Amino acid sequence: MKVPSDLLALLRELVPEPVEIIGGGVEGQSTVRFLLGAGYERLTLRDRNPDVPVPGGCDRRTGEGYLLDLPMKGTLIRSAGIRPDLGAFVDFRNQGGRVLSQLHIYLALAQGVRGQRVAGITGTFGKGTITTLISRMLQEAGIAHLVGGNIGTPMLDLLCGPDIPEIALLELSSFQLCDLGVPEGFTSLPRQAFVPRVGVSNRVTIEHLDWHKDQIEYWDAKARLCEDQGDDDHAIFLSQDPGSVFVGMAGSAIEHPIGLRGQFEPKTDVVLDEHGEVALRRDRMRVPGAFQLSNAALAWAAAKTLGADDKSCQVAAESFEGLPHRLQFAGEHGNVRYYNDSYATRPEATLAAVEALSGAPLALILGGSDKGIDFSELAEGLRASPHLRHVCLIGATAARLREAIQAAGAPPFALVDHPHLPEAFADARSAVSAGGAVLMSPACASFGLFKNYKERGEAFLELVASL
């Protein structure tokens, strides 16, 4: 990887040597490659995993003591899954060192040097879908752009291509956003250079409480997306979601509230534009569900801010087939349709999927690993879904889900426990007649029965394919 020469001066100022890269996963490996390509010689990759690969030209410190003996100056670059307030990091700052992330470096070089317009997309739900929708809309409009962050290519890799377009889309998690802002002691760029010029926030509820201290810290991390935006930046958010509003109104950007009295108004079956005219219809979308109309409305507003025209946005939204494992149509057999929603690891996502398939009798596969999530609202929502006929419970949460659903009395649908997914799948498909649907939307993480949501989704797809 060869870093373009126009980036080197600012990079050296922002990231002085020696450099400690904390975390050797995909992002950490990308950071090492980038700095080696920029001519850095004093690099150390640190990771608890003793088997982490280390590129040539980079030192290593692995095992339980991987954070010991940090230098007293230079730069520490954390990977997204590592909290920025670890004691070793605080000590490093206090001694005059600089703590950064890939996002700091990318924004400084892309916006501060190249003048690129970066759009950052976050939210508890739908970040990848909205990012992909914006990309499809820009493609339809013939607008060149890059896509990276949590989706696809690591950010720093985007800076090393032969052609760098003027727009980049970054899907950003709370882990990446939590310490966003001007790095300590760095004054060569204004604060706006260290925040996406376009911020897009979908719904923000509660997530990652095994990493964040509480909901307040989680919301504050999300709000860093827009906190340092200026008067000529843009914040796009859902006007009816408190968390999304909290993020979008954190700074002083031009506000684009999506919803009631806003630029677009997602309803149950249509999206109205700012003139009250119908912009999108639910029955013309390939991905079912009212939530997809909301996703498309956010993406449409962002794409227009980035230069796309209305027709391109509409065509892209209506032709979008969705992302794998996100209410993915898996096939049809015996006039029964099958949907893989393995990415739904939160109750809110499962309820949205159940609502999306409200036009036919439904059998639901529910459950997974237990992170202590409150299932009371999920239980109420399922009990209030008249098209839901059969629920199959799997995983460590099966007992708690059953207890929550039965708390208000006998449920209006069958409720059956199964040890594994294949048994649940067989029961679900036998429970609905022609014209019905089978949905796997677990509302829980996958650990225990599966390595991750992707493996769980692939197992479901294989079961459908076997029909």
C-alpha positions in Angstrom: 0.0 0.0 0.0 1.5 3.3 -1.1 0.2 6.4 0.6 -0.2 9.4 -1.8 2.5 12.0 -1.2 0.1 14.9 -0.7 -1.1 13.3 2.5 2.3 12.7 4.1 3.0 16.1 5.7 -0.2 16.3 7.7 -0.1 12.6 8.5 3.4 13.1 10.1 2.2 16.0 12.1 -1.0 14.2 13.3 0.7 10.8 13.9 4.2 11.3 15.4 6.4 8.3 15.9 6.7 6.0 17.7 3.3 4.6 16.9 1.5 1.9 19.0 -1.4 0.1 17.1 -3.8 -1.4 19.7 -5.8 -4.3 18.3 -4.7 -6.6 15.4 -8.0 -7.3 13.7 -9.0 -6.1 10.3 -8.8 -2.4 11.3 -5.5 -2.7 13.1 -3.9 -4.6 10.2 -5.2 -1.9 7.8 -3.6 0.8 10.1 -0.2 -1.0 10.0 -0.3 -1.3 6.2 -1.1 2.3 5.8 1.6 3.6 8.1 4.2 1.3 6.5 3.1 2.6 3.2 3.7 6.1 4.5 7.3 5.3 5.5 6.9 4.9 9.2 9.6 2.8 10.8 8.8 2.8 14.6 5.6 0.8 14.7 4.4 -1.8 17.3 1.2 -3.8 16.9 -0.2 -4.8 20.3 -2.9 -7.5 20.8 -3.9 -9.9 23.6 -4.0 -12.7 21.0 -0.5 -14.2 20.7 -1.2 -15.5 17.2 -2.2 -12.2 15.6 -0.3 -11.7 12.3 2.2 -8.9 12.3 3.4 -7.5 8.9 7.1 -7.2 8.3 8.6 -3.9 9.4 6.4 -3.8 12.5 7.3 -4.9 16.0 4.8 -6.9 18.2 3.7 -7.0 21.8 1.1 -9.8 22.4 -0.4 -11.8 25.2 -1.8 -10.7 28.5 0.8 -8.0 29.0 0.2 -6.4 25.6 -0.4 -2.9 27.0 2.6 -2.9 29.3 5.6 -0.7 28.7 4.0 1.8 26.4 6.4 4.6 25.4 6.2 8.0 27.0 5.5 9.9 23.7 4.3 9.4 20.2 0.9 8.1 19.1 -1.4 5.3 20.2 -4.1 4.2 17.6 -6.9 2.2 19.1 -9.1 -0.2 17.2 -12.8 0.4 17.4 -13.6 -2.3 19.9 -11.2 -1.0 22.6 -12.4 1.7 25.0 -10.4 5.0 24.8 -10.5 5.5 28.6 -8.4 2.5 29.6 -6.0 3.3 32.3 -2.9 2.7 30.1 -4.4 5.1 27.6 -5.0 7.8 30.2 -1.4 7.5 31.4 -0.2 7.7 27.8 -2.1 11.0 27.3 -0.9 12.4 30.6 2.7 11.8 29.5 2.1 13.8 26.3 1.2 11.0 23.9 -1.7 11.3 21.5 -4.5 8.7 21.3 -6.3 8.4 18.0 -8.4 6.1 15.9 -8.6 5.3 12.2 -11.6 7.7 12.0 -9.5 10.6 13.3 -6.8 10.0 10.7 -9.2 9.4 7.8 -11.3 12.6 8.5 -8.2 14.7 8.8 -6.6 13.5 5.6 -9.8 13.1 3.5 -11.5 16.3 4.5 -8.6 18.4 5.8 -6.2 17.7 2.9 -8.4 16.4 0.0 -11.5 18.5 0.7 -13.7 15.4 0.5 -17.3 15.5 1.8 -17.7 12.6 4.2 -21.1 11.4 5.2 -21.2 9.4 8.5 -24.2 7.1 9.1 -25.1 5.7 12.5 -28.0 4.4 14.6 -28.9 1.4 16.6 -30.6 -0.2 13.6 -30.2 0.0 9.8 -26.8 1.6 9.5 -25.6 -0.8 6.8 -28.9 -0.6 4.9 -29.0 3.2 4.9 -25.4 3.4 3.9 -26.0 1.0 1.0 -29.2 2.8 0.0 -27.4 6.2 -0.2 -24.7 4.5 -2.3 -27.2 3.1 -4.7 -28.9 6.5 -5.1 -25.6 8.2 -5.8 -24.7 5.4 -8.3 -28.1 5.9 -10.0 -27.3 9.7 -10.2 -23.8 9.0 -11.6 -22.0 10.5 -8.6 -18.7 8.9 -7.8 -18.1 8.0 -4.2 -16.4 5.6 -1.8 -18.0 3.3 0.9 -16.2 2.1 4.0 -16.1 2.0 7.8 -18.1 -0.8 9.3 -19.3 -1.9 5.9 -16.7 -3.2 3.4 -13.4 -1.5 3.2 -11.4 -0.2 6.2 -11.3 3.6 6.1 -7.6 4.2 5.6 -7.6 1.8 2.6 -9.9 4.2 0.9 -7.2 6.8 0.7 -4.8 4.7 -1.3 -6.7 4.2 -4.5 -5.7 5.7 -7.9 -8.8 7.9 -8.0 -10.2 9.6 -4.9 -13.8 10.9 -5.5 -15.1 13.9 -3.7 -17.7 12.0 -1.6 -17.2 9.1 0.9 -19.9 7.2 2.9 -18.9 5.7 6.3 -21.0 3.4 8.4 -20.0 4.3 12.0 -20.6 2.5 15.3 -20.7 4.0 18.8 -17.3 2.3 19.3 -15.8 4.4 16.5 -17.6 7.6 17.4 -17.1 7.6 21.2 -13.9 9.7 21.1 -14.5 11.6 17.9 -13.2 15.2 18.0 -10.1 17.3 17.6 -7.1 15.3 18.9 -5.3 16.7 22.0 -2.6 19.2 21.1 -3.4 19.3 17.4 -4.3 22.8 16.0 -3.5 22.6 12.3 -7.1 21.9 11.2 -10.5 23.3 12.4 -12.8 21.2 14.5 -15.1 20.6 11.6 -12.4 18.6 9.8 -12.8 15.9 12.5 -16.5 15.3 12.1 -18.4 14.1 9.0 -19.8 17.1 7.0 -23.1 15.1 6.6 -24.3 13.2 9.6 -27.2 10.7 9.3 -28.8 9.0 12.3 -31.4 6.3 12.2 -33.2 5.2 15.4 -31.1 5.2 18.5 -32.3 3.1 21.4 -30.2 0.9 23.7 -27.3 -1.3 22.6 -23.8 -2.6 23.6 -24.4 -2.2 27.3 -21.8 -4.9 27.8 -19.3 -2.3 26.4 -20.8 1.1 27.3 -21.3 2.0 30.9 -25.0 2.9 30.4 -27.5 4.2 27.9 -26.4 7.8 28.5 -22.8 7.0 27.5 -24.1 5.1 24.4 -26.2 8.1 23.3 -23.4 10.5 24.0 -21.1 8.4 21.8 -23.6 8.4 18.9 -24.0 12.2 19.3 -20.4 12.8 18.6 -21.3 12.3 15.0 -22.8 15.7 14.8 -21.5 17.5 18.0 -18.8 19.5 16.3 -20.6 20.1 13.0 -20.8 23.8 11.9 -23.3 26.0 10.3 -22.6 24.7 6.7 -22.8 21.0 7.7 -25.9 18.8 7.5 -27.6 16.6 10.1 -30.3 14.2 9.0 -32.4 12.4 11.6 -35.8 11.0 12.5 -37.9 13.7 14.1 -40.1 11.2 16.0 -37.3 9.2 17.6 -35.8 10.7 20.7 -32.4 9.1 20.3 -32.1 10.1 16.6 -33.1 13.7 17.5 -30.5 13.7 20.3 -27.8 12.8 17.8 -28.9 15.1 15.0 -29.4 18.2 17.1 -26.1 17.8 19.0 -24.2 20.4 16.9 -25.1 23.5 14.9 -25.5 22.0 11.5 -28.4 22.5 9.0 -31.1 20.2 10.3 -33.0 17.8 8.1 -35.7 16.3 10.4 -37.3 13.3 8.7 -40.9 12.7 9.7 -43.8 14.7 11.0 -43.4 18.3 10.0 -40.1 17.4 8.4 -38.6 17.0 5.0 -40.1 13.5 4.4 -42.9 11.9 6.4 -42.8 8.1 6.5 -46.2 6.6 7.1 -47.4 3.0 7.3 -47.6 2.6 3.5 -46.1 5.7 1.9 -43.4 8.3 2.3 -44.6 11.9 1.6 -42.1 14.5 0.4 -41.8 18.1 1.7 -44.8 19.1 -0.5 -47.1 16.4 0.9 -46.8 14.4 -2.3 -46.2 10.6 -2.3 -42.5 9.9 -2.9 -42.4 6.2 -2.1 -45.0 3.4 -1.8 -44.5 0.4 0.4 -46.1 -1.9 -2.1 -43.4 -0.9 -4.7 -40.5 -1.6 -2.4 -38.7 -5.0 -2.7 -37.9 -5.1 1.0 -41.1 -5.3 3.0 -41.9 -3.2 6.1 -42.7 0.3 7.2 -39.1 0.5 8.7 -37.8 0.2 5.1 -39.7 3.3 4.2 -38.1 5.2 7.0 -34.6 3.9 6.0 -35.3 5.1 2.4 -36.5 8.5 3.6 -33.2 9.1 5.5 -31.1 7.8 2.6 -33.1 10.0 0.1 -32.5 13.2 2.2 -28.7 12.3 2.5 -28.3 11.5 -1.1 -30.0 14.8 -2.2 -27.6 16.7 0.2 -24.8 15.0 -1.6 -26.1 16.0 -5.1 -28.4 13.2 -6.2 -31.7 14.0 -8.0 -35.2 12.8 -6.8 -35.7 10.4 -9.7 -32.4 8.6 -9.0 -33.3 8.3 -5.3 -36.7 6.9 -6.1 -35.4 4.4 -8.6 -32.7 3.2 -6.3 -35.0 2.9 -3.3 -37.6 0.9 -5.2 -35.1 -1.5 -6.7 -33.1 -2.1 -3.5 -33.3 -5.8 -2.6 -31.8 -5.5 0.9 -28.7 -6.8 2.6 -28.0 -10.4 3.6 -29.5 -11.5 6.9 -31.6 -8.4 7.2 -35.2 -9.5 6.4 -33.7 -11.3 3.4 -36.1 -13.2 1.2 -34.7 -16.7 1.3 -37.1 -18.4 -1.1 -40.6 -19.9 -1.6 -41.7 -23.5 -1.3 -45.3 -24.8 -1.4 -46.5 -21.3 -1.6 -44.9 -20.5 1.8 -42.3 -17.7 1.8 -39.2 -17.8 4.0 -37.3 -14.8 5.4 -33.8 -14.7 7.0 -33.6 -11.9 9.5 -30.6 -13.3 11.5 -29.1 -9.8 11.9 -32.1 -8.9 14.2 -30.4 -9.3 17.6 -32.6 -6.7 19.3 -36.4 -7.0 20.2 -37.1 -3.8 18.3 -35.7 -5.3 15.1 -37.8 -8.4 15.4 -41.0 -6.5 16.0 -40.3 -4.4 12.9 -39.8 -7.6 10.9 -43.0 -9.2 12.2 -44.9 -6.0 11.3 -43.3 -6.0 7.8 -44.9 -9.5 7.1 -48.3 -8.6 8.5 -50.1 -9.5 5.3 -50.0 -13.3 5.8 -50.1 -16.0 8.5 -46.7 -16.1 10.1 -44.5 -18.6 12.0 -41.6 -17.1 13.9 -38.3 -18.6 15.0 -37.1 -16.7 18.1 -34.3 -16.8 20.6 -30.5 -17.1 21.0 -27.8 -16.2 23.6 -28.8 -14.2 26.7 -27.4 -10.7 27.3 -30.0 -9.8 29.9 -32.3 -7.9 27.5 -35.8 -7.0 28.7 -38.3 -9.0 26.6 -41.5 -7.4 28.0 -42.1 -5.0 25.1 -41.2 -7.8 22.6 -43.8 -10.0 24.3 -46.5 -7.3 24.2 -45.8 -6.6 20.5 -45.9 -10.3 19.5 -49.2 -10.8 21.4 -50.6 -7.8 19.6 -49.8 -9.2 16.1 -52.9 -11.0 14.9 -51.2 -12.6 11.9 -48.6 -14.4 14.2 -49.8 -18.0 14.5 -46.8 -20.0 15.8 -43.6 -19.2 17.7 -40.6 -21.6 17.9 -38.1 -20.8 20.8 -34.4 -21.8 20.6 -31.2 -21.0 22.4 -30.4 -19.9 26.0 -33.2 -17.2 26.1 -36.0 -19.7 25.3 -37.1 -19.9 29.0 -37.1 -16.2 29.6 -38.9 -15.5 26.3 -41.6 -18.0 27.2 -42.0 -16.5 30.7 -42.3 -13.0 29.2 -44.8 -14.0 26.6 -47.0 -16.0 29.1 -46.8 -13.3 31.8 -50.2 -11.8 30.6 -51.9 -15.1 30.2 -52.2 -17.7 27.4 -50.6 -16.3 24.2 -52.8 -16.2 21.1 -50.3 -18.3 19.2 -48.6 -21.7 19.7 -45.4 -21.5 21.7 -43.0 -24.4 21.3 -39.4 -25.0 22.5 -36.8 -26.7 20.3 -33.2 -27.6 21.0 -31.7 -26.5 17.7 -32.6 -24.5 14.6 -33.4 -27.5 12.2 -36.1 -28.8 14.6 -37.5 -25.3 14.9 -37.4 -24.8 11.1 -39.3 -28.1 10.5 -42.0 -27.1 13.1 -42.4 -23.6 11.7 -42.9 -24.7 8.1 -45.5 -27.3 9.2 -47.3 -24.7 11.2 -48.3 -22.4 8.3 -50.4 -23.2 5.3 -50.1 -22.0 1.7 -49.9 -18.3 1.5 -48.1 -18.0 4.9 -44.6 -17.1 5.8 -41.7 -18.4 8.0 -39.5 -15.8 9.6 -36.3 -16.3 11.6 -35.8 -13.1 13.5 -34.2 -14.1 16.8 -34.2 -10.8 18.8 -31.0 -12.2 20.4 -27.4 -12.7 19.6 -26.3 -16.1 18.3 -23.6 -17.2 20.6 -24.1 -20.8 22.0 -25.7 -22.4 19.0 -23.8 -20.4 16.4 -20.5 -18.4 16.1 -22.2 -15.2 14.9 -25.4 -13.9 13.2 -23.9 -14.7 9.7 -23.4 -18.4 10.5 -26.9 -18.5 11.9 -28.3 -16.9 8.8 -26.4 -19.2 6.5 -27.8 -22.2 8.4 -31.3 -20.9 7.8 -30.6 -20.3 4.1 -29.3 -23.9 3.8 -32.5 -25.3 5.4 -34.6 -23.3 2.9 -32.5 -24.4 0.0 -32.9 -28.0 1.1 -36.6 -27.8 0.3 
